[in-house]
Amino acid sequence: MGLPRRAGDAAELRKSLKPLLEKRRRARINESLKQLKGLILPLLGRESSRYSKLEKADILEMTVRFLQDQPASSCPGAEPTPRDSYREGYRACVERLTRVLPACSVLEPAVSARLLEHLRRRAAGATPDGGSAGDFCGPPSPSPPPAPMPSPPAPPCRQSFWRPW
């Protein structure tokens, strides 16, 4: 197909491309809904095999309900400080180790239990600078921890959905 030479040719070209563009648009929507379903079901604690045939509206409603139940951070000032972020990350690591360490049998059970208890006590007072914030057991670590990664720019303070495009 060559370039349109007349105004009528351009209209015909648009007419012939419209179904193709619509098909691509629907494919993008369906792919996004499929990804959204894969993300939302585990967050809701539902088994994805039981929900293999969900309607698009159901996926969207489940997502809206989930997002409404989340605590709202309305403005960038409400974002966690680097210290809070560090503590949350430390605690998440300890929780993961609590599940994984006993299952992998790398350490003796007594050593594993002592290590986990030590990490739990450290988590109660963990700070990024190695200092204590409350119940801290032991001296600060000899080498300072790496500097926290810079946080991404905060979105503007308004009630809209974030979109990557």
Secondary structure, DSSP 8 states (H G I E B T S, - for coil): -----SHHHHHHHHHHHHHHHHHHHHHHHHHHHHHHHHHHHHHHT--TTTTSS--HHHHHHHHHHHHHHS----SGGGS--HHHHHHHHHHHHHHHHHHHHHHHT-S-HHHHHHHHHHHHHHHHT--TTS--SSS--S---SS-------------SSS------
